[in-house]
């Protein structure tokens, strides 16, 4: 466990030691909390603007980086009013959608494999539940025996994965191009990253060759503070610190960790330190959205087929 002075020690190394990292996390948490509390008043102000004033505000927000533009519209309730993206952003996304279109066959094969994995997870959970019902014990996991609750959770997650995979396969059969979020791998500016703005989406090829999507801007972790179910079972001091009962605080702690560039590798050799989706800005956004109910909006985006310009 990392020990050191105020500036270098990790917060979970010694609960009694004050650390820069935890103080920074608490400052971020307090600031984001204030922003979340101000949101209803700002939304009310924006919604009471005239149509012309909202159009003007939308034009101003279009000058912001893509991620800030979209999150700002979500936060203020301006939604898709006069929404547009820069040519540079659309060109970069167009390159990615063109590539996804070319690799649709590979995407289908990978989804079929994930389908099989999900089905195995469901069968495995059912078999283990039957063993427990018969009085058998299951193997140890993290130092404790697996329980029926663990198996029900595994079955639930595998069912979610199966539904997600089959939904994507159906979309492909309907002629859609599946674009998966690159938030976990993209190393561009997090404020301009496609992964932290558009996320995942379905595109269709237009008659002239361009690609369009009508996407919904929403967050699976919206209102996470109210929906969160505490994990029951033994956890390490680091896990207890990073995944508190209030997810918004956990994201604030991840933002502080990222700001100090102390993230551990997700897997050996895959550093998170320059990944857009693990940046301080991305985690501050998650911390904010976790504090209020989801208020999604839909928008249409058309990007070029970059093969046509070669």
N, C-alpha and C positions, 0 to 999 in steps of 0.2 A: 504494500500500500504506500502511495506517495506521501511522504511527510516533508515538511520544510517550513519556511517562514511564511509570513502573511502573504507575500507576493507569489510564492511558488507552490504552497501546499494545496492539495485538492480538498474540497469540503467534506468528502466522505471518508477521508483518512483518519480524522479525529473530530468527532462531533463537538468537542469542547473548544476547538481552536477556531478563531476567527480568520477568514481567508478573503483575499481580494476577489476571488471567483464568486463566492457566495454573496458578497456585498454588491458586486456588479449585477448579479442575477436579481437581487432584491430591488435594485434601482430600476432595472428594466421592467420587472414585474409591476412596480408602483407606477411607472410611466404608462405602461400599456393599460393598466387598470383605469387610470384617469382618462385615457383615450376612449376606452369602452364605455365609461360612464357618460362621456360627452356625446356619444354617438346619437342617442335619441333626439337631443336638442339640435344637432347639426342636420340630421335627416329631416326634422320638422322645418328647419330654415330652408333647406334646398327644395323641399316639396312645395313650399309656399312661394317660390320664385315664379315669375311669369314664364311662359313658354320660351319667349325670346331670351330671357336671362338664363334659363336652363341650357338652351342651345349654345349660348356664349360660354357658359361654364364648361360644357362638353368640349368645345373647341380648345379651351385653355388646357383641359386635362389631357387632350390628345397630344399635347406637346411633351407630356411626361413619359418616362420609360414605360414599356408595355405593362409590366407587372404592377407598377404603381398606378397607372391609369385604370386598370381593371379593378384592383383592390380598392382604390379611391372611390370608384363608382359604386362598388358593393357597400362600402362603409357609409357613404353619404346618402345612398338611396337614389343617386342620379341614374344608375343602371345604364342602359344602352343609348341614352339620349345623345345623338350626334356623335356616336362612337366611331373612331377610325384608328388605323395603325399606320406607322411609317412605312414607306416603300422598302426600306432596308429590312425591317422586321418581316414583312410579307415575302420578300425575296428569300430570306434565310429559311423561313418556314416552308416556302414553296420547294426548296431543295430537299427538305426532309420528307415532305409528302410525296414528291416525285420518287424518291428512293423507296418509301414505304409501298408505293404503288407497284414498283418493279419487283419488290420482294414479297408480294402478297401470298405466293405459294409457300414460301418458307414460314411466313407468319401462321398460315393455316396448319402446317405440320407441327409447329411448336405448341399451338393451342390444343391440338389433338393429344399431344403428350401431357400437357397440363390437365386435360380432361381425365386421362387415365390416372394421373397422380391423385387427383381429387377423389375419384371413385375408389382408389385404393385406401385413401385416408378414411373414407366413410366405412368401408368394409372392415378395416382394422379396428376402428372405434367400436363398431357393432360386435365384432368378435371378442374384444376385450371386455365390453359390458357384459356379454354372456358369461365370460370366465368369472367375472366378479360376482355375478348372480349365482354362479355355481359354487362360490366359496373359494375360488382360486385367488392367489395374489399376483399382482403384476410387477414387472421389473421396477427397480429404483430409478428415479429421475431427479437430478439435483439433490441427491441424498435422501429422498423420501419416496415411498411407494406411490405409484399412480393410482388415482381414485376414479370413481364413477363420474364425479364432476369434471375431472380432467378429460375423460373420454367423451362426455357430452359436449364439452367445449371443442374438442378436436373434431367431432362430427359436425358441429355447427359451423366451424370455420371451413371445413372441407365442402360442406353444402354451399356456403357462400361462394367459394372458389369455383365450384362446378357451375353454379348459376351464372357467374360472371363470364366464364369461358364459353359456355353455350350461347350466351347473349352475343358475344363477339363473333362466334362462328356464324350465327344467324345473320348478323350485320354484313359479314363478308359475302354470304350467299345472296344477300339483297343488293350487292354491288357496291358496298361501302369499303373504304380504305381505312383500316384501323391504324390510328396513330397513337402509340403508347407514350406516356410522359417520360421525358428524359431528365426529370428533376434530380434523380439519383446518380446521374452520370455526367450531365452537362456541366462544363467548367467555364462557361461564359459568364458575363456580368449577371448576377442574380436578378437585377432590376430589369434586364432586357431578355432574360432567358425564356425560351419557349416553354421549358419544363415548369417554370414558376409562374407562368402567365396562362397560356392555353391549357397546359396539362395534357390530358388524354382527350382525343376527339375522334369523330368519324367524318371522313371527307368523301365527297362524290365527285367524279370527273364530269365536268361540264362539256357540252357539245364542241366548244372551240378548244378544249384541252385543259383549261384551268381547273382548279379544284376548289370546292366550296364546302363549308360546314355551317350548320346552325347549332351552335354549342350552348350548353348551359353552364354559366359560371357559378359554381357552388363549391361547398367544402364538406367532405365527409366528417371532419372533426369540428364542424360548427357546433357551438353549445356543448362542447365536450365536458365542460365542468359540471353541467347538470346531468349529462347522460352517463358519466363515468361510473364503472363498477370496479371497486378496489380489488386488486389481485389478492387471493387468499393462498397463502403458502409461504415457505421460507424464501427470503430474498437476501442478497448481499447488501452491505452498506452502500455500495455504489448504486445498485438498482433502486434501493429505497430512496436515495437522494434524487436520482434522475427521473424516477417515475412516481411522483407523489400522488396523493388522492385527488389533487387539483391539477389536471393536465396543463392548464395555462401556465402554472408555475413551472412545470417540467419543461415546457417550451422556452420559458424565460431563462431557465438554467442552461438549456442547450444553446441558446443564443450567447450567453456569457462564455460558455466553453468554447464556442466557435470563434468569438471575438478574440479570445486569448490563444486560439489555434491549438487547443488541447484535445480535439476529438481523436478517439481511437479509430483505427482502420475498421471499416465495416466487415471486411474479410481481409486476410493477409494479402498485402500488396495493393489494396484498393483504398487509398486515402480519401477521407471526406473533407480535407482541409480546403480544397479549392472547388468543391462541388456546389453548384448553385442551390440545390435543394437543401443543403446542410449549412448554408451561410447564416450569419447573424440576422440579416434582413428577413430571410425566409422563416426563421424560427420566431422572430418578433411578430411577423404576420400571423403565424399559427397561434401564438399566444393570444393575440387580439381576437381572432375569429372564434377561439375556443370559449369565449366569454359571453357570446350572445347567439340567439337563434339564427339559423340559416335563412337568408333572404335572397335567393338566387335570381338571376335574370338571364335571358337568352339573347344571343346576338349572332349575326351572320358575318362570316369572314371568307373572302375569296383570295386565293394565292395563285401565283403563276406556276405552270408546268415548266420547270427549268430546262427540260430536254428540248423544248421548242425553241429556246433561244440559243442553242448550241449550233 
